[in-house]
Amino acid sequence: MNLMRNTRLLWAVLAVLCLVVILVHGYGCLFCGLRTKSADEWAAAALGDGAVKDRQYAAVKLAELGKLARPQILRVLDQSQQAEIRVVCIRGLTQQWDYRSMPLFLDLMDDPSAAVRLQAAEAVQNLIRRDCQFSKVNGDLQQAERQAVIKRLRADWERFKQPGLTRAFIREKLGEDL
């Protein structure tokens, strides 16, 4: 009877110890993943040496941080050599209504990468509310036609940001003046 009671006590102590170990390690594993990376960490991952898919994921997470990550998004856009990553950065800036990047978007419409050119054109078209059918002049052998469209969009941008209702719209979207 005494041996049986000691065995039960031993099992109870063992069960309590196992429960404590599970709780301590479970808590650490459960909440260790909740710490979010900073914009600098996501930018470093987007520019790192990993697979393109992993770097693209990091760029998406960076863009999801929003306006506070703008400097890092611009850095990744400038420093990355991968079109897929640069496209994500352009989308992120567009989703932020980043009118300050309009001159950059206009320049990127003449980028060596057709994907970057097209995404930059979509950004410009979305921000100034013009459809210029850029996809029709995005081919590598359509430089002259593309330059004409870019020139027209630059003029449209200059008119768009003039004082008035559209300027107020830009200020509202940016939360500040140009």
Contacts in CASP RR format, 6 or more apart in sequence:
PFRMAT RR
TARGET T0000
AUTHOR 0000-0000-0000
METHOD contacts of the structure
MODEL  1
MNLMRNTRLLWAVLAVLCLVVILVHGYGCLFCGLRTKSADEWAAAALGDG
AVKDRQYAAVKLAELGKLARPQILRVLDQSQQAEIRVVCIRGLTQQWDYR
SMPLFLDLMDDPSAAVRLQAAEAVQNLIRRDCQFSKVNGDLQQAERQAVI
KRLRADWERFKQPGLTRAFIREKLGEDL
37 45 0 8 1.000
37 61 0 8 1.000
39 62 0 8 1.000
39 65 0 8 1.000
39 68 0 8 1.000
39 69 0 8 1.000
39 71 0 8 1.000
39 72 0 8 1.000
40 72 0 8 1.000
42 58 0 8 1.000
42 59 0 8 1.000
42 61 0 8 1.000
42 62 0 8 1.000
42 65 0 8 1.000
42 69 0 8 1.000
42 72 0 8 1.000
43 58 0 8 1.000
43 62 0 8 1.000
43 69 0 8 1.000
43 72 0 8 1.000
43 73 0 8 1.000
43 75 0 8 1.000
43 76 0 8 1.000
45 54 0 8 1.000
45 55 0 8 1.000
45 58 0 8 1.000
46 55 0 8 1.000
46 56 0 8 1.000
46 58 0 8 1.000
46 59 0 8 1.000
46 62 0 8 1.000
46 76 0 8 1.000
46 80 0 8 1.000
46 85 0 8 1.000
47 55 0 8 1.000
47 75 0 8 1.000
47 76 0 8 1.000
47 79 0 8 1.000
47 80 0 8 1.000
48 55 0 8 1.000
52 82 0 8 1.000
52 84 0 8 1.000
52 85 0 8 1.000
55 80 0 8 1.000
55 82 0 8 1.000
55 85 0 8 1.000
56 82 0 8 1.000
56 84 0 8 1.000
56 85 0 8 1.000
56 88 0 8 1.000
59 76 0 8 1.000
59 80 0 8 1.000
59 85 0 8 1.000
59 88 0 8 1.000
59 89 0 8 1.000
60 88 0 8 1.000
62 69 0 8 1.000
62 72 0 8 1.000
62 73 0 8 1.000
62 76 0 8 1.000
62 89 0 8 1.000
63 69 0 8 1.000
63 73 0 8 1.000
63 88 0 8 1.000
63 89 0 8 1.000
63 91 0 8 1.000
63 92 0 8 1.000
63 93 0 8 1.000
63 95 0 8 1.000
66 92 0 8 1.000
66 95 0 8 1.000
66 96 0 8 1.000
67 96 0 8 1.000
67 98 0 8 1.000
70 93 0 8 1.000
70 96 0 8 1.000
70 98 0 8 1.000
73 89 0 8 1.000
73 92 0 8 1.000
73 93 0 8 1.000
74 89 0 8 1.000
74 93 0 8 1.000
74 101 0 8 1.000
74 104 0 8 1.000
76 85 0 8 1.000
76 86 0 8 1.000
76 89 0 8 1.000
77 86 0 8 1.000
77 89 0 8 1.000
77 90 0 8 1.000
77 93 0 8 1.000
77 104 0 8 1.000
80 86 0 8 1.000
80 89 0 8 1.000
83 113 0 8 1.000
83 115 0 8 1.000
83 116 0 8 1.000
84 115 0 8 1.000
86 108 0 8 1.000
86 111 0 8 1.000
86 113 0 8 1.000
86 116 0 8 1.000
86 119 0 8 1.000
87 115 0 8 1.000
87 116 0 8 1.000
87 119 0 8 1.000
90 105 0 8 1.000
90 108 0 8 1.000
90 116 0 8 1.000
90 119 0 8 1.000
90 120 0 8 1.000
90 123 0 8 1.000
91 119 0 8 1.000
91 123 0 8 1.000
92 98 0 8 1.000
93 101 0 8 1.000
93 105 0 8 1.000
93 123 0 8 1.000
94 122 0 8 1.000
94 123 0 8 1.000
94 126 0 8 1.000
94 127 0 8 1.000
97 127 0 8 1.000
97 173 0 8 1.000
97 174 0 8 1.000
98 174 0 8 1.000
99 127 0 8 1.000
99 161 0 8 1.000
99 170 0 8 1.000
99 173 0 8 1.000
99 174 0 8 1.000
99 178 0 8 1.000
100 174 0 8 1.000
100 178 0 8 1.000
101 123 0 8 1.000
102 124 0 8 1.000
102 127 0 8 1.000
102 128 0 8 1.000
102 157 0 8 1.000
102 161 0 8 1.000
105 120 0 8 1.000
105 123 0 8 1.000
105 124 0 8 1.000
105 127 0 8 1.000
106 120 0 8 1.000
106 124 0 8 1.000
106 150 0 8 1.000
106 153 0 8 1.000
106 154 0 8 1.000
106 157 0 8 1.000
107 120 0 8 1.000
108 116 0 8 1.000
108 117 0 8 1.000
108 119 0 8 1.000
108 120 0 8 1.000
109 117 0 8 1.000
109 120 0 8 1.000
109 121 0 8 1.000
109 124 0 8 1.000
109 134 0 8 1.000
109 146 0 8 1.000
109 149 0 8 1.000
109 150 0 8 1.000
109 153 0 8 1.000
110 117 0 8 1.000
110 146 0 8 1.000
110 147 0 8 1.000
110 150 0 8 1.000
111 117 0 8 1.000
111 120 0 8 1.000
114 138 0 8 1.000
114 139 0 8 1.000
114 140 0 8 1.000
117 134 0 8 1.000
117 138 0 8 1.000
117 146 0 8 1.000
118 134 0 8 1.000
118 135 0 8 1.000
118 138 0 8 1.000
121 132 0 8 1.000
121 134 0 8 1.000
121 135 0 8 1.000
121 138 0 8 1.000
121 149 0 8 1.000
121 153 0 8 1.000
122 134 0 8 1.000
124 130 0 8 1.000
124 132 0 8 1.000
124 153 0 8 1.000
124 157 0 8 1.000
125 131 0 8 1.000
125 132 0 8 1.000
125 134 0 8 1.000
128 153 0 8 1.000
128 156 0 8 1.000
128 157 0 8 1.000
128 160 0 8 1.000
130 153 0 8 1.000
130 156 0 8 1.000
132 149 0 8 1.000
132 152 0 8 1.000
132 153 0 8 1.000
133 149 0 8 1.000
134 146 0 8 1.000
134 149 0 8 1.000
136 145 0 8 1.000
137 145 0 8 1.000
137 146 0 8 1.000
137 148 0 8 1.000
137 149 0 8 1.000
138 146 0 8 1.000
139 146 0 8 1.000
160 166 0 8 1.000
161 167 0 8 1.000
161 170 0 8 1.000
161 178 0 8 1.000
167 178 0 8 1.000
170 178 0 8 1.000
171 177 0 8 1.000
171 178 0 8 1.000
END
